[in-house]
Amino acid sequence: MFKEWQRRRAVQRVQPGNGRTLKRFRWWQPFSRTLFYLPLRNDDGRQVVYAVDVNHVQRFLSENGKGKAHLYLDGKHHAESELPAAFPLRGSTIEVAPTAFGLKRCHYVTTEGAEHQLIPDRSSSEGRRAHLDREHPALSRLISYCSLILLVIPLLLLIPQLIEVVFKLPPVTQRFGTFTSPIQLPGWLNLTLTLGAAAAGWERALRLRYNWLLDSMAKG
């Protein structure tokens, strides 16, 4: 019910497009832009192509830090919405949700509730990551496991430090005494783990993978 309420609110933010032409993805945009496609057939059987375009530079420079998602229909600007976005399509919906490193969601949700991830542009970072997964699945899995490890390690190291903070609260100290974390990391190692977690968060965003606990480590 909560997700449905969020979806209805997102639909209300959709504004009509101005008909401008979709710009081709350029080689210098892999870190600044995300572009996904959705081919569909109309009721008359004619195939149309929707495209979702998100400019991450505009996201971070916007006043509210949210930015916008732009929906194109057959190469023409069809609609736009503040993120997270939900574009209605004949009862179905294209849902777009951001993370600190890209997108965690760019899916087509049918009236029956089935979800299909949109197809990334081949030249985009997401498209290159998807191509690697198709052409070199073993290497792709290895990279995925490394990303997971780079997020799990900071989480495990954080737990003793959080326990130490809790034991400093007067009611807890009075009843259980104090606790000192056995893990005291040097500054260079903290920096290394932070950079590793950020790289892992970006890699996961390329695959539209997200877990609120693990990926919060990537944001620091």
C-alpha positions in Angstrom: 0.0 0.0 0.0 2.8 2.4 0.8 4.5 1.7 -2.5 1.3 2.4 -4.3 0.9 5.7 -2.5 4.4 6.6 -3.5 3.7 5.7 -7.1 0.6 7.8 -7.2 2.5 10.8 -5.8 5.2 10.3 -8.4 2.7 10.2 -11.2 1.3 13.5 -10.0 4.7 15.1 -10.6 4.8 14.3 -14.3 4.8 17.2 -16.6 4.3 17.2 -20.4 7.3 17.3 -22.7 8.2 20.0 -25.2 8.9 17.7 -28.2 12.6 18.3 -28.5 14.8 15.7 -30.0 16.7 13.2 -27.9 20.4 13.8 -28.1 22.7 10.9 -29.0 24.8 9.5 -26.1 28.3 10.8 -26.4 31.5 9.1 -25.5 32.4 11.6 -22.8 29.1 11.2 -20.9 29.5 7.8 -19.1 29.8 9.3 -15.7 27.3 12.2 -16.2 24.4 10.7 -18.0 22.1 7.6 -17.9 20.0 6.5 -20.9 17.7 3.5 -21.1 15.3 2.3 -23.8 11.9 0.5 -23.7 10.6 -0.9 -27.0 6.8 -1.5 -26.9 4.0 -2.3 -29.3 1.0 0.0 -29.5 -2.6 -1.2 -29.5 -2.4 -1.1 -33.3 0.7 -3.4 -33.4 3.1 -0.6 -34.3 6.4 -0.7 -32.4 7.3 2.5 -30.5 10.5 3.2 -28.4 10.4 5.0 -25.1 13.7 6.4 -23.7 14.5 7.5 -20.1 17.3 10.1 -19.9 18.8 11.3 -16.6 21.5 13.9 -16.4 23.4 13.3 -13.2 25.3 16.6 -13.3 22.0 18.4 -13.3 20.8 16.2 -10.5 23.6 17.3 -8.2 23.5 20.9 -9.2 19.7 21.2 -8.8 18.4 23.2 -5.8 16.8 20.2 -4.1 19.5 17.7 -5.2 16.9 15.4 -6.8 17.1 16.4 -10.5 14.7 15.1 -13.2 14.1 12.2 -15.4 13.0 12.8 -19.0 10.9 10.5 -21.0 11.1 10.4 -24.8 8.8 8.7 -27.3 10.3 7.8 -30.6 13.1 10.3 -30.1 10.8 13.2 -29.0 10.6 14.7 -25.5 7.3 13.3 -24.2 7.3 14.0 -20.5 9.5 14.9 -17.5 9.3 14.5 -13.7 11.3 15.2 -10.6 13.0 12.1 -9.3 11.9 9.6 -8.2 9.6 9.4 -11.2 6.7 7.3 -12.3 5.6 7.7 -16.0 2.1 6.2 -16.7 1.8 4.2 -19.9 -1.7 2.8 -20.6 -2.1 1.5 -17.1 1.5 0.4 -16.8 4.3 2.5 -15.4 8.0 3.3 -16.0 9.6 3.8 -12.6 12.9 5.7 -12.1 14.6 6.0 -8.8 18.1 7.4 -8.1 20.9 6.6 -5.7 24.0 8.6 -4.8 25.9 6.9 -7.6 23.3 6.6 -10.4 20.0 4.8 -10.5 18.7 2.0 -8.4 15.6 1.6 -10.5 14.6 2.0 -14.1 11.9 -0.5 -14.7 8.7 -1.0 -16.7 5.9 -2.3 -14.3 2.9 -3.9 -16.1 -0.7 -3.8 -15.0 -0.2 -7.4 -13.7 2.7 -6.3 -11.5 5.5 -7.8 -13.6 8.7 -5.8 -13.7 11.2 -5.5 -16.6 14.4 -3.5 -16.4 14.8 -1.1 -19.3 17.7 -1.6 -21.8 20.7 0.6 -21.3 22.3 2.5 -24.2 25.2 0.5 -25.4 27.6 3.5 -25.1 26.6 4.3 -21.5 28.4 2.9 -18.4 25.3 0.8 -17.7 25.4 -0.5 -21.2 29.1 -1.4 -21.1 28.5 -3.2 -17.8 25.6 -5.2 -19.2 27.8 -6.0 -22.3 30.5 -7.3 -20.0 28.0 -9.5 -18.2 26.8 -11.0 -21.5 30.2 -11.6 -23.0 32.2 -12.5 -19.9 29.8 -13.8 -17.2 32.5 -15.3 -15.0 34.4 -12.0 -14.9 31.2 -10.2 -14.3 30.3 -12.4 -11.3 33.8 -11.9 -9.9 33.4 -8.1 -10.1 30.0 -8.4 -8.4 31.4 -10.5 -5.6 34.2 -8.0 -5.1 31.7 -5.1 -4.9 29.8 -7.0 -2.3 32.9 -7.7 -0.2 33.9 -4.0 -0.4 30.6 -3.1 1.1 30.3 -5.9 3.7 33.8 -5.2 5.2 33.1 -1.6 6.3 29.7 -2.7 7.7 31.4 -5.4 9.8 34.0 -2.9 11.0 31.3 -0.4 11.9 29.4 -2.7 14.2 31.9 -2.7 17.1 32.1 1.1 16.8 28.4 1.4 17.0 28.3 -0.8 20.0 30.9 1.4 21.7 28.7 4.4 21.1 25.6 2.7 22.6 27.6 1.7 25.7 28.4 5.3 26.3 24.8 6.1 27.0 24.3 6.6 30.7 21.5 4.0 31.2 23.5 1.4 29.3 26.7 2.3 31.1 25.1 2.0 34.5 23.7 -1.4 33.9 26.3 -3.1 31.7 29.4 -1.0 32.1 31.5 0.3 29.2 32.7 -1.3 26.0 35.7 -0.3 23.9 35.8 -1.3 20.3 38.8 -3.6 19.6 39.0 -2.2 16.1 40.9 1.1 15.7 41.8 1.7 12.1 44.5 4.1 10.9 43.4 7.0 8.8 44.9 5.7 5.6 42.9 2.4 5.9 39.7 4.2 6.7 40.2 6.3 3.5 41.0 3.2 1.5 37.8 1.4 2.7 35.8 4.5 2.0 37.1 4.8 -1.6 36.5 1.0 -2.1 33.0 1.3 -0.8 32.3 4.2 -3.1 33.6 2.3 -6.1 31.5 -0.7 -5.1 28.4 1.5 -4.8 29.0 2.9 -8.3 29.5 -0.6 -9.8 26.3 -1.8 -8.2 24.4 1.3 -9.5 25.5 0.3 -13.0 23.6 -3.0 -12.5 20.7 -1.2 -10.8 21.4 -3.2 -7.6 20.5 -1.6 -4.3 20.2 -2.6 -0.7 19.5 0.1 1.9 21.9 -1.3 4.4 24.8 -2.3 2.2 24.7 0.7 -0.1 24.5 3.1 2.8 28.1 2.1 3.4 29.0 3.4 -0.1 27.7 6.8 0.8 29.8 7.0 3.9 
